[in-house]
Amino acid sequence: MKRLMAVAMLALFSIATLSACNTMEGLGKDVKKLGEKVEDKASS
């Protein structure tokens, strides 16, 4: 039973970690686009 709980916790932790990576990647792209728009406004 302890082994099953350990495997379940590891699986949940792995899923949470992988989801966070995708979320942070998307956030990085959004910040990059925002920065490009600010640069465009500043140069015009």
PDB file of N, CA, C and O in Angstrom:
ATOM      1  N   MET A   1       0.815  -1.193   0.000  1.00  0.00           N
ATOM      2  CA  MET A   1       0.000   0.000   0.000  1.00  0.00           C
ATOM      3  C   MET A   1       0.862   1.261   0.000  1.00  0.00           C
ATOM      4  O   MET A   1       0.545   2.231  -0.688  1.00  0.00           O
ATOM      5  N   LYS A   2       1.954   1.247   0.773  1.00  0.00           N
ATOM      6  CA  LYS A   2       2.843   2.403   0.813  1.00  0.00           C
ATOM      7  C   LYS A   2       3.489   2.632  -0.551  1.00  0.00           C
ATOM      8  O   LYS A   2       3.671   3.770  -0.982  1.00  0.00           O
ATOM      9  N   ARG A   3       3.828   1.544  -1.215  1.00  0.00           N
ATOM     10  CA  ARG A   3       4.461   1.655  -2.534  1.00  0.00           C
ATOM     11  C   ARG A   3       3.493   2.265  -3.544  1.00  0.00           C
ATOM     12  O   ARG A   3       3.885   3.088  -4.371  1.00  0.00           O
ATOM     13  N   LEU A   4       2.232   1.857  -3.471  1.00  0.00           N
ATOM     14  CA  LEU A   4       1.212   2.406  -4.366  1.00  0.00           C
ATOM     15  C   LEU A   4       1.040   3.907  -4.133  1.00  0.00           C
ATOM     16  O   LEU A   4       0.931   4.675  -5.089  1.00  0.00           O
ATOM     17  N   MET A   5       1.015   4.319  -2.886  1.00  0.00           N
ATOM     18  CA  MET A   5       0.888   5.739  -2.560  1.00  0.00           C
ATOM     19  C   MET A   5       2.100   6.521  -3.058  1.00  0.00           C
ATOM     20  O   MET A   5       1.957   7.638  -3.556  1.00  0.00           O
ATOM     21  N   ALA A   6       3.285   5.943  -2.927  1.00  0.00           N
ATOM     22  CA  ALA A   6       4.501   6.612  -3.391  1.00  0.00           C
ATOM     23  C   ALA A   6       4.475   6.785  -4.903  1.00  0.00           C
ATOM     24  O   ALA A   6       4.849   7.840  -5.415  1.00  0.00           O
ATOM     25  N   VAL A   7       4.041   5.764  -5.610  1.00  0.00           N
ATOM     26  CA  VAL A   7       3.958   5.843  -7.067  1.00  0.00           C
ATOM     27  C   VAL A   7       2.904   6.874  -7.475  1.00  0.00           C
ATOM     28  O   VAL A   7       3.125   7.642  -8.411  1.00  0.00           O
ATOM     29  N   ALA A   8       1.772   6.899  -6.788  1.00  0.00           N
ATOM     30  CA  ALA A   8       0.717   7.863  -7.093  1.00  0.00           C
ATOM     31  C   ALA A   8       1.203   9.289  -6.849  1.00  0.00           C
ATOM     32  O   ALA A   8       0.940  10.176  -7.662  1.00  0.00           O
ATOM     33  N   MET A   9       1.898   9.518  -5.756  1.00  0.00           N
ATOM     34  CA  MET A   9       2.421  10.853  -5.456  1.00  0.00           C
ATOM     35  C   MET A   9       3.465  11.279  -6.491  1.00  0.00           C
ATOM     36  O   MET A   9       3.494  12.438  -6.905  1.00  0.00           O
ATOM     37  N   LEU A  10       4.311  10.356  -6.902  1.00  0.00           N
ATOM     38  CA  LEU A  10       5.309  10.660  -7.921  1.00  0.00           C
ATOM     39  C   LEU A  10       4.644  11.019  -9.239  1.00  0.00           C
ATOM     40  O   LEU A  10       5.080  11.948  -9.920  1.00  0.00           O
ATOM     41  N   ALA A  11       3.597  10.298  -9.605  1.00  0.00           N
ATOM     42  CA  ALA A  11       2.877  10.580 -10.843  1.00  0.00           C
ATOM     43  C   ALA A  11       2.231  11.961 -10.792  1.00  0.00           C
ATOM     44  O   ALA A  11       2.314  12.721 -11.757  1.00  0.00           O
ATOM     45  N   LEU A  12       1.591  12.287  -9.674  1.00  0.00           N
ATOM     46  CA  LEU A  12       0.958  13.605  -9.539  1.00  0.00           C
ATOM     47  C   LEU A  12       1.991  14.720  -9.589  1.00  0.00           C
ATOM     48  O   LEU A  12       1.761  15.751 -10.220  1.00  0.00           O
ATOM     49  N   PHE A  13       3.125  14.523  -8.932  1.00  0.00           N
ATOM     50  CA  PHE A  13       4.196  15.517  -8.942  1.00  0.00           C
ATOM     51  C   PHE A  13       4.734  15.712 -10.358  1.00  0.00           C
ATOM     52  O   PHE A  13       4.994  16.841 -10.774  1.00  0.00           O
ATOM     53  N   SER A  14       4.901  14.618 -11.099  1.00  0.00           N
ATOM     54  CA  SER A  14       5.410  14.697 -12.469  1.00  0.00           C
ATOM     55  C   SER A  14       4.439  15.444 -13.372  1.00  0.00           C
ATOM     56  O   SER A  14       4.854  16.274 -14.180  1.00  0.00           O
ATOM     57  N   ILE A  15       3.156  15.155 -13.238  1.00  0.00           N
ATOM     58  CA  ILE A  15       2.151  15.833 -14.050  1.00  0.00           C
ATOM     59  C   ILE A  15       2.137  17.328 -13.742  1.00  0.00           C
ATOM     60  O   ILE A  15       2.073  18.151 -14.655  1.00  0.00           O
ATOM     61  N   ALA A  16       2.195  17.674 -12.475  1.00  0.00           N
ATOM     62  CA  ALA A  16       2.197  19.083 -12.076  1.00  0.00           C
ATOM     63  C   ALA A  16       3.430  19.802 -12.611  1.00  0.00           C
ATOM     64  O   ALA A  16       3.340  20.944 -13.060  1.00  0.00           O
ATOM     65  N   THR A  17       4.566  19.144 -12.564  1.00  0.00           N
ATOM     66  CA  THR A  17       5.807  19.755 -13.045  1.00  0.00           C
ATOM     67  C   THR A  17       5.759  19.975 -14.555  1.00  0.00           C
ATOM     68  O   THR A  17       6.146  21.038 -15.041  1.00  0.00           O
ATOM     69  N   LEU A  18       5.292  18.986 -15.287  1.00  0.00           N
ATOM     70  CA  LEU A  18       5.220  19.126 -16.739  1.00  0.00           C
ATOM     71  C   LEU A  18       4.207  20.190 -17.147  1.00  0.00           C
ATOM     72  O   LEU A  18       4.435  20.920 -18.111  1.00  0.00           O
ATOM     73  N   SER A  19       3.116  20.285 -16.443  1.00  0.00           N
ATOM     74  CA  SER A  19       2.122  21.313 -16.733  1.00  0.00           C
ATOM     75  C   SER A  19       2.702  22.693 -16.488  1.00  0.00           C
ATOM     76  O   SER A  19       2.454  23.621 -17.258  1.00  0.00           O
ATOM     77  N   ALA A  20       3.461  22.829 -15.435  1.00  0.00           N
ATOM     78  CA  ALA A  20       4.066  24.119 -15.116  1.00  0.00           C
ATOM     79  C   ALA A  20       5.057  24.532 -16.196  1.00  0.00           C
ATOM     80  O   ALA A  20       5.154  25.716 -16.517  1.00  0.00           O
ATOM     81  N   CYS A  21       5.787  23.590 -16.757  1.00  0.00           N
ATOM     82  CA  CYS A  21       6.731  23.925 -17.816  1.00  0.00           C
ATOM     83  C   CYS A  21       6.007  24.508 -19.022  1.00  0.00           C
ATOM     84  O   CYS A  21       6.442  25.511 -19.587  1.00  0.00           O
ATOM     85  N   ASN A  22       4.913  23.887 -19.413  1.00  0.00           N
ATOM     86  CA  ASN A  22       4.156  24.394 -20.550  1.00  0.00           C
ATOM     87  C   ASN A  22       3.571  25.756 -20.246  1.00  0.00           C
ATOM     88  O   ASN A  22       3.539  26.624 -21.119  1.00  0.00           O
ATOM     89  N   THR A  23       3.114  25.958 -19.043  1.00  0.00           N
ATOM     90  CA  THR A  23       2.541  27.237 -18.663  1.00  0.00           C
ATOM     91  C   THR A  23       3.607  28.326 -18.691  1.00  0.00           C
ATOM     92  O   THR A  23       3.363  29.415 -19.210  1.00  0.00           O
ATOM     93  N   MET A  24       4.761  28.052 -18.150  1.00  0.00           N
ATOM     94  CA  MET A  24       5.840  29.040 -18.130  1.00  0.00           C
ATOM     95  C   MET A  24       6.331  29.340 -19.537  1.00  0.00           C
ATOM     96  O   MET A  24       6.708  30.474 -19.833  1.00  0.00           O
ATOM     97  N   GLU A  25       6.330  28.339 -20.407  1.00  0.00           N
ATOM     98  CA  GLU A  25       6.739  28.568 -21.794  1.00  0.00           C
ATOM     99  C   GLU A  25       5.755  29.525 -22.463  1.00  0.00           C
ATOM    100  O   GLU A  25       6.167  30.447 -23.167  1.00  0.00           O
ATOM    101  N   GLY A  26       4.479  29.313 -22.249  1.00  0.00           N
ATOM    102  CA  GLY A  26       3.465  30.198 -22.817  1.00  0.00           C
ATOM    103  C   GLY A  26       3.572  31.612 -22.258  1.00  0.00           C
ATOM    104  O   GLY A  26       3.420  32.590 -22.990  1.00  0.00           O
ATOM    105  N   LEU A  27       3.835  31.713 -20.960  1.00  0.00           N
ATOM    106  CA  LEU A  27       4.010  33.022 -20.336  1.00  0.00           C
ATOM    107  C   LEU A  27       5.223  33.731 -20.932  1.00  0.00           C
ATOM    108  O   LEU A  27       5.172  34.936 -21.179  1.00  0.00           O
ATOM    109  N   GLY A  28       6.291  33.013 -21.162  1.00  0.00           N
ATOM    110  CA  GLY A  28       7.476  33.602 -21.768  1.00  0.00           C
ATOM    111  C   GLY A  28       7.201  34.145 -23.157  1.00  0.00           C
ATOM    112  O   GLY A  28       7.689  35.216 -23.516  1.00  0.00           O
ATOM    113  N   LYS A  29       6.426  33.418 -23.936  1.00  0.00           N
ATOM    114  CA  LYS A  29       6.068  33.890 -25.279  1.00  0.00           C
ATOM    115  C   LYS A  29       5.219  35.142 -25.205  1.00  0.00           C
ATOM    116  O   LYS A  29       5.408  36.067 -25.995  1.00  0.00           O
ATOM    117  N   ASP A  30       4.283  35.185 -24.266  1.00  0.00           N
ATOM    118  CA  ASP A  30       3.431  36.367 -24.103  1.00  0.00           C
ATOM    119  C   ASP A  30       4.252  37.586 -23.705  1.00  0.00           C
ATOM    120  O   ASP A  30       4.038  38.677 -24.233  1.00  0.00           O
ATOM    121  N   VAL A  31       5.189  37.408 -22.777  1.00  0.00           N
ATOM    122  CA  VAL A  31       6.034  38.514 -22.341  1.00  0.00           C
ATOM    123  C   VAL A  31       6.905  39.001 -23.497  1.00  0.00           C
ATOM    124  O   VAL A  31       7.129  40.202 -23.647  1.00  0.00           O
ATOM    125  N   LYS A  32       7.393  38.072 -24.308  1.00  0.00           N
ATOM    126  CA  LYS A  32       8.218  38.450 -25.454  1.00  0.00           C
ATOM    127  C   LYS A  32       7.409  39.288 -26.440  1.00  0.00           C
ATOM    128  O   LYS A  32       7.898  40.306 -26.930  1.00  0.00           O
ATOM    129  N   LYS A  33       6.177  38.871 -26.735  1.00  0.00           N
ATOM    130  CA  LYS A  33       5.323  39.632 -27.648  1.00  0.00           C
ATOM    131  C   LYS A  33       5.034  41.020 -27.097  1.00  0.00           C
ATOM    132  O   LYS A  33       5.042  42.001 -27.841  1.00  0.00           O
ATOM    133  N   LEU A  34       4.779  41.107 -25.793  1.00  0.00           N
ATOM    134  CA  LEU A  34       4.523  42.395 -25.168  1.00  0.00           C
ATOM    135  C   LEU A  34       5.749  43.297 -25.282  1.00  0.00           C
ATOM    136  O   LEU A  34       5.620  44.487 -25.571  1.00  0.00           O
ATOM    137  N   GLY A  35       6.916  42.746 -25.060  1.00  0.00           N
ATOM    138  CA  GLY A  35       8.151  43.517 -25.192  1.00  0.00           C
ATOM    139  C   GLY A  35       8.362  44.024 -26.608  1.00  0.00           C
ATOM    140  O   GLY A  35       8.814  45.152 -26.805  1.00  0.00           O
ATOM    141  N   GLU A  36       8.037  43.195 -27.599  1.00  0.00           N
ATOM    142  CA  GLU A  36       8.174  43.622 -28.993  1.00  0.00           C
ATOM    143  C   GLU A  36       7.214  44.767 -29.312  1.00  0.00           C
ATOM    144  O   GLU A  36       7.580  45.690 -30.040  1.00  0.00           O
ATOM    145  N   LYS A  37       6.004  44.722 -28.784  1.00  0.00           N
ATOM    146  CA  LYS A  37       5.040  45.794 -29.013  1.00  0.00           C
ATOM    147  C   LYS A  37       5.499  47.092 -28.373  1.00  0.00           C
ATOM    148  O   LYS A  37       5.336  48.165 -28.954  1.00  0.00           O
ATOM    149  N   VAL A  38       6.074  47.001 -27.173  1.00  0.00           N
ATOM    150  CA  VAL A  38       6.576  48.189 -26.488  1.00  0.00           C
ATOM    151  C   VAL A  38       7.728  48.798 -27.306  1.00  0.00           C
ATOM    152  O   VAL A  38       7.803  50.016 -27.463  1.00  0.00           O
ATOM    153  N   GLU A  39       8.619  47.945 -27.822  1.00  0.00           N
ATOM    154  CA  GLU A  39       9.734  48.453 -28.630  1.00  0.00           C
ATOM    155  C   GLU A  39       9.213  49.130 -29.902  1.00  0.00           C
ATOM    156  O   GLU A  39       9.724  50.179 -30.294  1.00  0.00           O
ATOM    157  N   ASP A  40       8.208  48.544 -30.543  1.00  0.00           N
ATOM    158  CA  ASP A  40       7.641  49.145 -31.743  1.00  0.00           C
ATOM    159  C   ASP A  40       7.044  50.521 -31.459  1.00  0.00           C
ATOM    160  O   ASP A  40       7.238  51.458 -32.234  1.00  0.00           O
ATOM    161  N   LYS A  41       6.324  50.641 -30.357  1.00  0.00           N
ATOM    162  CA  LYS A  41       5.728  51.936 -29.979  1.00  0.00           C
ATOM    163  C   LYS A  41       6.806  52.945 -29.650  1.00  0.00           C
ATOM    164  O   LYS A  41       6.673  54.122 -29.986  1.00  0.00           O
ATOM    165  N   ALA A  42       7.862  52.512 -29.004  1.00  0.00           N
ATOM    166  CA  ALA A  42       8.936  53.423 -28.602  1.00  0.00           C
ATOM    167  C   ALA A  42       9.710  53.928 -29.815  1.00  0.00           C
ATOM    168  O   ALA A  42      10.184  55.064 -29.816  1.00  0.00           O
ATOM    169  N   SER A  43       9.841  53.100 -30.843  1.00  0.00           N
ATOM    170  CA  SER A  43      10.635  53.508 -32.008  1.00  0.00           C
ATOM    171  C   SER A  43       9.823  54.341 -32.995  1.00  0.00           C
ATOM    172  O   SER A  43      10.406  54.977 -33.873  1.00  0.00           O
ATOM    173  N   SER A  44       8.501  54.359 -32.879  1.00  0.00           N
ATOM    174  CA  SER A  44       7.706  55.144 -33.838  1.00  0.00           C
ATOM    175  C   SER A  44       7.301  56.488 -33.300  1.00  0.00           C
ATOM    176  O   SER A  44       6.632  57.254 -33.993  1.00  0.00           O
TER     177      SER A  44
END
